[in-house]
Structure formats: C-alpha cells, structure tokens
Amino acid sequence: MTASVFAVAQGNVSYGNFKLVDQEIIYQKIFIQDSASAGKLAEYYKTLPYLSNVQQTGDEITFDLNDLVIDYKKFQFTQVGTPSIIQTGKYSGKAMVGVKDGKYRITLNTILLTGDIGYKKITAKENLTSFAAKNNGTILAQDWCRPNMLGLLDQSFTDKLQFVEKAKKKKDDNDW
C-alpha cells in the first residue's frame, strides 16, 4: 500500500509521447518505416505549411513548428469536451529528427503556445512547461494528463509530423 501512495505523491513525468527532460516538456516519438530516409523526410517536411527552416545534415533534420492549430474534431472530441486552450491554442516548437535503420525519431522541444486557457489569455508565446508541469518542471500537472489535453496534443503532433509517402501513380492505358 505504501508504494502506491508514494507513486501517486511522486506524480507523472511522462504522458503518451510527452515527457519531462531537464525540467522541460518534450514530445518524442519513434516511427518504424523502412522507406524513410533523411532525404525523403526533409523533402516531405519542406512541403508542410506549418513547418519552416527545414535543414538536413546527414541523417538529421531540424525544423521549426509554427502556430499549429489542433483539429480536435478530427480525433472525435466535441467542443464541449475539449478545453479552451486546446480549441484556441496555437503550438510552436523546435524539432529534431534522427533517421536510422528503417525508423526515425522526432523530438519536439521548446514547445510554446498562445491561446485562451480560461483564467488567462496568452497573447505572447509562452512555454508549455509553465502550464503543463509543476514543481519547477519535475512533474506533469494532473489536469494536463488527460486524453483531451496532452492526449490530443500527442495525437495532433503525431498526425502532423508523421512522414506520409506519396503513393506512386500507376500508369494507365492512356499514358503510354
């Protein structure tokens, strides 16, 4: 019984693909995809309107995520069931993608947000860690550790940053 009480008192340091590292919330996810290469990923990321400064150096790609709006309806959440900071928020950050052996890992840090958090309108970009973590960034705030908070951010970041290879067009009989 004591162990479970301690675990609750200690708090979460991760939720989904979010975790606290050096007192900062980061998003980090590994994708398994044999066809992924640093070159293909860099070219793909350059086509996305919410990314900028896409740079490739060897097997690493870096870019900026700019003012991403969360499409909560896409993930079957209602307006009533979605907190205002997720509905009104715009999320930005610095990303690093490492590629090796049929997989790639995205790390998004310096995650900033603007929006309406209910008790405050955030008009200048502020760090997500100051809202979603407590005790100087050593534990996640429990009110953010929910499917409609960090869970929705997790789904949206995954959806928007996952490499989608374009299907090869099949030549039809008229294209010979």
N, C-alpha and C positions, 0 to 999 in steps of 0.2 A: 504494500500500500504506500509506503513512503516513497518508493521510486516513482510512482505515477504522480504523486503530489509534486515531487521535485521537477518532473518533466513539464508539468503544467506551469509551474512557477518560473521555470527557465525560459519558456517561450520558444517560438519558431524562429529558425534562422533561414528557412527556405520554404517556398510555396510554389509548386509546379516547377517551372523553369526559372523562377526568380530565386536569388539567394543573396545573402549579405556577405560581402567580401571587403575587408578593410573598412568596415563601417559605411558601406555604400551598397545600395540595392543594384544588382545587375541582373540582366536576362542572359541566360546561356543555354543553348540547346545544340545537340549533335544530331545531324541528319545523315542517314545512310542513303547514299545514292551513287551507284557505280559510275554513272555518266558524268558526274560533277567534276569539273576541273577548275582551277583558278581562272583560267581564261574565259571559260563559258560563264562562270559566276559573275565575273567583272562585267562582261558584255551585257548579261541579263540585268544586273543592278543598275547599269547606266540607262536602261530603258524605263526605270520606275520613277514616276514624277515626284515622289516624296523622299527620294534619296539624292544627295549631291556629293561632290568631291570624291567620287569613286576612284580609288587608286589601287593598282595591283603591283605588288613587289614579290616576285617569286610565287610561293604558294599562299600568300596572304593578300587579303583585300581589306581595305578600310573605306569607310564612307560615313556620311552624316545622315541621320534620320531627321526629317524636318516636319514638324507640326502634323503628325499622323493623327487622324480622327478615327475613333473606334466605332465600327459599324456593329453595334450591339444587336441589332435586329437580325443580322446575318447569322448570329450564333444563337438564335431563338430566345433572346431575352426581351422582355417587354419594357416599355418606357417606365412604367410604374415600378418594375423590379430592378431597375438599373439606377445606381446612384448618380447624382448630377455631375460629379467630377468625371465619370466615365462618359456620360452623354455629351458634356460640353468641353471636355478636355482635349487638348492638343499635346501630343507627346513627341519629344525630340531626344536625340542621344548620339553618341559616338559608337560606331560598330567596327569590330574586327572579325574577319572570317578567316579561319585557317582550313586548308584543304589537304587531306592525305588519305591514301588507300581507300578510295570509294566512299569517303564520308567527308563532311565538313562541319565545322563548329562555329556558330555565331555567338559572339559575346557583345552585348549592348551595355555600355556603361554611361555615366554622366547623363542619366535619364532625367530630363527636365519636363515640366508640364505647365500649362496655363489652363484656366477654366474656372468653373464655379464649384467650390467644394461645400457649399451650403452656408457655412459660417464665414466664408471669405471668398472674395472674387480675386483670383490670381491672374493679374494682367501682365506682369513681367515673369519670364520663365524662372521657375523655382525647382530645386532638386526634389525628385520623387521621394528620396530617402527621408527628407524632413517631414513628410506627411505619412509615409507608409512604414516607418520604423520608429522605435522608441529606444530609450536609454542610450543616447548617442550612437544610434545605428548598430546596436548589438543584438536587438531582437526585432522581428516584424510586428507591427501593430495588428492586433487581432481583428479589428474592423476592416482591414485590408485583405486579410487571409480568408477570402470568400470567393465563391465561383463568379459573382457579379462584380468583383473588384480586380484583384491581381489575376484571378482566373480568366476574366475577359481580356485583360491586357495581354496575358500569356497567349491566348488563342489568336488575338489580333496580330501580335508581333510575329507569331509563327506563320500565320496566313500571309502576311505582307512581306516577310523576309525569306520564306522558303523558295528555293530555286525551282522554277517550273520550266521544264524543257519543252520547247515548241515541238509539236508533232510534225514529222516530216510529211510533206504533201505527197500524196500518191499521184503519179501521172495518170491522167485518164486518157481514154482513147482519142480525144480531140487534141491532145497536147503531145503530138509526136513529131 
